[in-house]
């Protein structure tokens, strides 16, 4: 048996099951020269590099207990993947070498060189060598962003650095990850901003503060949306029913059920005429109007309208390749 592609190997493996059984085998993960499939904790393997007449076989409990196979292989992130055996997780590298033994209840993907791990209901972090950076002390943790990770302890949120030091104490009701040097923090039902030293940039006055994009963050106050800059100044007043983050110098804003566009000075680039405006990518944004889709450029000029849907935009050397659907 010689497979040209992994898909051929999976198709061959599926031929060993009834139509009803195939519906349950939905996880297909490559590992070295194998493809692994799982159903309710039991698995099958097919060696797609093998020249055997039938390289497909089911895994038994004895196979799993012997250490030859994993119950689950998660996707790789930053060159590492979590693997599960006998209800516990460990880590492998891209060569398939086991970096940690099977000791964790959960392992989350790596971010900025560290992974979140859970043991006995508490969370900590490990590095790519499998060394524990923080002990298991937190109720909940998030991945790292700009060198900081949000952590929860005793019902309050704070931030640790990549050395595992709690640099901003757990004192807030909620926090958002750092973006462009600032993080949104919540106290007594209102949101403000802090910098990486933990200094308050804005007081607790907003109903919500979003992440920063291109130097601006969307904020909500008294039921309306506007934008603040990185100094915490409300540069575009809270007057809109909804807004989207800035992309390529423009932001979508909503009023009276319709969407338009503004620039960073708050000047209207297009009036409120669209059912929806997507974010900008390579100089264009998808827009919906009267149930149809088109594109607008950064000057607000409408192109390629109407289509039933525009799936994607790919632009190379000023040639536009659009995945369109103009059928009813």
Phi, psi and omega in degrees: 000130181222115182262135177278329181224163175295327179299319178300321180294318179295316179301319179295317179299317182294336179294346179275358183239155173288166179302320180294319180293324183300326183297338183271341181266087188250352179255117178238111186236124176286139176212112187053236181265012183250156162243134186244136176236149185229146172212115175050045176082351176255154186220172172226156177229148170224127180270098187282357174262356185283150175256013177294155179297321177223092183276011182265138174205150175277151175268134176261169175301325180293322177300314183293316181293333181291345180090002182284333187224162179253151173288329184205139173238118178276170180294149178286143172219125182053038175082006182231152177220142174278138177232148186239138175210130178052046173072009177234154182252146168228192181231141170238156173264185185290346175271358181085008180284133178285116183272322176232154174284177185273095187226347188261147176282325177213148173226126178260161183300155177289145170216125181055038173087000181230150180236144175280133179227145181242141177211127179053039174084357179243157185246147172215192180229145172235157174265186186286349173272357181086007181279136179287122179272321172233147176285174184277090185230348188260147178285328181201145178219157174244169177290164182284144175217119180057037175085002181231149174231136176283136183224150180241132179213131181053038174082002180237157184249146173208200183223141170248158172265184186284353172272356180089007180278135176282096187272335175235110189303154178284095185223356187255153177288331177198157176215160172246155180300156176293139173216126181053040172087000184229153177225141175278137181225148186239136177212133178052039174083358180236155183250145172223196182227143170233158171265186186286349173273355181087007180282137180289122179268321172230150176285176185277092186228348188258151174286330175197149175231126180271176177288162179276141176217120181057036175085003180231148174233136175285137181226152180241133180212130181053038175081002181238158184249145173208202183223142171247157173265185186286349173273356180087007180278135177282097186271335175233110189303153178285095185223356187254153178288330178198156176215161173243155180299157177292139173215126182055039173084002182230153177225140175280136180226148187238136177212133178052040174084359181235155183251145172223195181228142171234159171264187186286348173272356181086007180281137180289122178269321172229149177285177185276091185229349189257149174287329175197150175231126178275171178287160181279142175216119178056039173090359182227154173227143173286138177226151178241133182213129180053036177081001180242161183246149173208193177236146168238150175266185185289348174267359179086010180279136185270131178234161169048056181227137007254148169231153178296321177199147171244116186280316185203163179232127174231121185236127179219125180051045175064018173254129188261120177249112186246136174264101191243159172222111181250017179271154178281000000 
